[in-house]
Amino acid sequence: MKLDRLLIASVLCLSGGLGLIFGYCHGNVGAYAGWPIDGCSLQISTTTTGPGALGGLVLAVLGALLLIIATIVAIIHQFQPRARRATAP
């Protein structure tokens, strides 16, 4: 599999999984700003039900795994010597 196809598949799986998770979730978000900075907080409370609970998790984990594999393959590819071009006589 080519690296670009692996990267595209990982991004599609990851975004599809997160889309399912956040599409079926309900909850609330609260942000508080204050001085000094120690008084600032961000609270996110979500609950996902239905197909997003299982399908979204599976797609997000698969996308993250594919993204890690694509990163490792790209790093290995950088250290491989380039094929020598054949010169015409």
N, C-alpha and C positions, 0 to 999 in steps of 0.2 A: 504494500500500500504506500502510495506517495505521501510525503509529509503534509502537503497542502490539503489533501483529502482528509487526513487524520485530524488536522486542526479544524477544518470546517465541520466535521462530524462531532468533534468534542464541543465546539461552540454551540451547535444546534441542539445537542443533547442537554448541555448545561442550561441554555436559555429556555428550552422547552420544559425542563424539570422545574426551574425556578418560576417559570410562568404558571405552571400547574399549581405549585405550592402557594404562590401569592394570589392566584386567581380564585382559588377555593378557600382562602383564609378569611377570617373575620377577627377583629381585635381592635386595639387602639394604640396610638402613639402619643407620647408626651415629651415635650422638650422644655427644659427650664434653664433660664440664663440668670446668672447672678454674679455678684462680686463679693468676695474673691472667686477665682476660678474654681476653687474646691466646691462651690455651691452649684455649679452647672451639672446638669444630668440629662440623659436621653433614655427614655423608657419605651421599649417596644414589646407589646404583648400580642401574639398571634396564635390562633388555633386553626389548623387546616383539617377539613373533613372531606369525605367523599373520595373521588379518584385522585385528587391531588395529594392525599396523605400517603398513598403507597406508590402510585405511578410517578408522581413528582419526585419523590425521594429516590426511586430507582433511576430515573433519568438524570437527576442531578449528580448522583454518585457515579454513574456511568460516564457522564460528561467530564467530571473532575478527574476520573481515572484516565480517560482518553487524553485529556489535556496534559496530565503528568507524563504519560507515555510520549506524546508529541514533543514535549519539552526535552525529555531525555534523548529522543531520536535526533532532534535538532542539535543538541550539544555534541552528541557522538558524531554527527555528520560534519560538524565544524572541524573536528580533529582528524578526519580521514583525508589522506592525500588525494588531490584531484587527479583524475585520469589524464595521462599524457595524450595530447592530441596527435593524431597521426598526420605527419606532413607528407604532402604529395611530392614525389620525386621530380 
